Amino acid sequence: MARFVLFPGRHHLVTRFQAVYLRGLAEGDQAKDLPSPGFGTAYPAPDPATIVWAVTSANHQNTKRNPVAYDRREAAIERFSLQEGLRSLVVPVFDTAHTDRFAEVTLKSVESVLGRRLTPQDTIVACSTPEVAALYETMGFEIALVEADPAFSIAAPVPEAAGVTLSAHATPAAGSAGAVATASAAGAVSATSNASTVHSAIADPGGDVRGDTAPSATASSATGPGEGAADRAASPERPWDVLLRLAAGDPAWRGLAHPATLDVYDRYRLDEQVAMVVNDPVVGEEGGLTTTRDYRTYAEAFEASAERKWDMVRRHVRPGRIVDIGCGAGAVLALADRESTLRESDLIGVEVARHLYEECVHRKAQGWFTNPNVYFYCRNVLGGAVFPPRSIDTTLTFALTHEIWSYGKRMSSLRAFAEAIYEHTVPGGVWINSDVCGPDGRDRQVRLTLQGAPTHRPPAGAPATTPMPTAAATLTPTVAATAPAPTAGPTADPSAAVTANPAAAVASLEGLSRDEIAALVEALPTRARLDRFAADFHFPLAYKDLGDPSDPGAVEIALGDAMEFLTHKDYPDNWLSEAHEQFCGLEFADWKALLTDVGFEVDPSSHAWRNDWIVDNRIRPYAQLSTLDGAPLDWPDTHVLLVARRPLNT
């Protein structure tokens, strides 16, 4: 008889089916029909096995893949074990990069916590994910398939109207798979099944054990009661399938989840949190806005500019409860922490990106802040109110609102965000917003001259036989973000490919690493980089090659689109991430109109301004701006500072 059952998984909730199955494993129930010699006895074991719950992604929370924090998962498991009379040990396993040695990593995590090594001689592994189970099987472990166990599939047709389930306290008759379907409506084996979700079982590409559903699944993937049940065999629903039911608003999830899970979810209102996170249209599965961002370089850039940002806004900050939404790694709050006038204030950081939130928590633990009233939340403000109405004195946002515009639904998302801030601001309180902005008159057509030749024309001195990219011709007179690009696979030296063939400027980037993309972009002259940007940008960007032999880099383009490119072009390290974001969606007048309409009073200190360092170092040396008839134009504003106050009488 094995002494341990290793049960790896994310364990966001525990199901009634798992209660029956795990009790059978621990007690040596013949009904499980397991191949291990120790689990084939028809008699209860004298010393039931201990369940070792290896809770993977224990360091993740508030993400689509991991909406529930480890401490809540652990609480439900402990309560479950007490109610079911199971001896359990719960071990956190932090997320790791993808590795074929994930089983070994998990076993080492268990050993470091429990002080003992689990071996094939004393342990059986309970896992319904074939790819993960195979890792343990190659190490010699016997595998119990849990929800994937064929003994628990119901081959017979089941009525469409209701799920057929197994009571949490019913023991199936020995050797009888059909006995599983004899039970109460309490909900252990669901008669509903969707082949794309219920039967899917995949290893997490990030090294996590998923064992439930595909990474791209959303709440809409969960099937409704009885859907397709008469036409296919049904398997017990995995915990992730049950969680997706919750997120989709299907009350049947409560009949499938174990009472211990229901208790914890109800007490901590986790059902609301799960629904909000899983259904969030903005945040990705890893808890960030985009999977292509290098958060290390992003945080470094934010740190470098923190003092400048704080100096710009500090005189407008009202003491009290001060919130920095999109706080990054907490650099601005650290500067606020040093202000003697704010020593009695609460300093609160809100960050949606898990990587940055975790850095905030780490810095607080390391003593970065002297104020004991510093708090951090990993939340998406667009997902719902974070703070009660009229509870915040100062809200700070830096380089955030253009992301809400870009990753959300443009003006409707930005308006919802502004309304949420207005609601949580006390009368007399202030919202200070610093961000990029579009130039005044952004739709005005201008002449933009860039260094280098366009990609659809051979560069000066090139032989007449230089290949002409077929798709590049479609970029004139109009280039759109959705324009098709010729397919090109990764090369060992992307920059060399661009030098030899300018078609690489608009070729597909699929299959290229971040470093390869950066090298390709950096190798392009400014005019060719415009073609590259237009191919990758997620918004319409139109321009016309003027065909001037004396000025081959000249295009006719809207002023806003010109500044869009010029303020994006120097981010090769995060090229695809930045291509998701529109900097010039609103000009200063648009901002004033929006804030006034929401109910704010726009302080006279609000203004648009030009970042002269960017102009002098990144724009002027590589581009010239003029009217269509050639009259020189000065470079327009690039940023905005908005100080918006909620009136005292509201």
Salt bridges, closest charged atoms under 4 A:
ASP29 OD2 - LYS32 NZ 3.47
ASP71 OD2 - ARG72 NH1 3.75
GLU84 OE1 - ARG23 NH1 2.50
GLU84 OE2 - HIS258 NE2 2.66
ASP95 OD2 - HIS60 NE2 3.47
ASP95 OD2 - ARG65 NH2 3.83
GLU104 OE2 - ARG101 NH2 2.99
GLU104 OE2 - LYS108 NZ 3.35
GLU111 OE1 - ARG117 NH1 3.52
ASP122 OD2 - ARG116 NH2 2.90
ASP204 OD2 - ARG65 NH1 1.95
ASP204 OD2 - ARG210 NH2 3.35
ASP208 OD2 - ARG10 NE 3.83
ASP208 OD2 - ARG65 NH1 3.24
ASP212 OD2 - ARG10 NH2 2.99
GLU237 OE2 - ARG245 NH2 2.69
ASP250 OD2 - ARG245 NH1 2.42
ASP263 OD2 - ARG79 NE 2.89
ASP263 OD2 - ARG267 NH2 2.88
ASP266 OD2 - ARG254 NH2 2.92
GLU272 OE1 - ARG269 NH2 2.92
GLU286 OE2 - ARG65 NH2 2.90
GLU286 OE1 - ARG354 NH2 3.35
ASP294 OD2 - ARG296 NH2 3.87
GLU300 OE2 - ARG296 NH1 3.31
GLU303 OE2 - ARG363 NH1 2.68
GLU339 OE2 - ARG314 NH2 2.78
ASP346 OD2 - ARG321 NE 3.99
GLU358 OE2 - ARG354 NH1 3.40
GLU359 OE2 - ARG363 NE 3.10
ASP393 OD1 - ARG318 NE 3.16
GLU403 OE2 - ARG293 NH2 2.90
ASP435 OD1 - HIS402 ND1 2.89
ASP531 OD1 - ARG527 NH1 2.88
ASP536 OD2 - ARG532 NE 2.76
ASP545 OD2 - HIS456 NE2 3.03
ASP545 OD2 - ARG457 NH2 3.08
ASP548 OD2 - ARG447 NH2 2.99
ASP551 OD2 - ARG447 NH2 3.15
GLU556 OE1 - LYS544 NZ 3.65
GLU564 OE2 - HIS568 ND1 3.67
ASP570 OD2 - LYS569 NZ 2.95
GLU581 OE2 - ARG293 NH2 2.52
GLU581 OE1 - HIS402 NE2 2.90
GLU587 OE1 - ARG442 NH1 2.78
ASP590 OD2 - ARG442 NH1 2.83
ASP597 OD2 - ARG415 NH1 2.78
ASP603 OD2 - ARG645 NE 3.27
ASP612 OD1 - ARG610 NE 2.68
ASP616 OD1 - ARG620 NH2 3.27
ASP634 OD1 - ARG610 NH1 3.11
